[in-house]
Amino acid sequence: MAKITGIGGVFFKSTGDSAALAAWYQQHLGLQLEPFGGAILRWPDDSAEDLGLTVWSVAKPDSKWFSPSAAPFMINYRVDNLGELLEQLRAGGVEIVGGPESHENGKFAWIMDPDGNKVELWEPMLWDDKNKQG
């Protein structure tokens, strides 16, 4: 049987100026834009202990997970140093709407992009109950 082997891309509509939104992701989250205006993320660029993985999940209709965004989706970006990135984001005037939190599989924080989409930031770690705080 043929099957899914990974996430091939993340695509979403901007509510306004798509080039300005892409530039915001480049400025604040370090996404390197290609000449076509998008970015290409490669697993070899990721140095996390888990050797790279992507989580896929469907939320229940009444889920508040994406709040305060009204969007029916949320993108999780793997990051190499959550603490440093959060410092950069605060210095750049980006509001952190949640976190940082430590869980069994790493550290998480949440921000909103200029279009009002909630963005999850994840510094992956190998699963270990000792990672979780609280």
Buried (B, 14 or more C-beta within 10 A) or exposed (E): EEEEEEEEEEEEEBEEEEEEBBBBBEEBBEBEBEEEEEBEEEEEEBEBEEEBEEEEEEEEEEEEEBEEBEBEEBEBBBBEEBEEBBEBBEEEEBEBBBBBBBBEBBBBBBBBBBBEBBBBBBBBBEEEEEBEEE
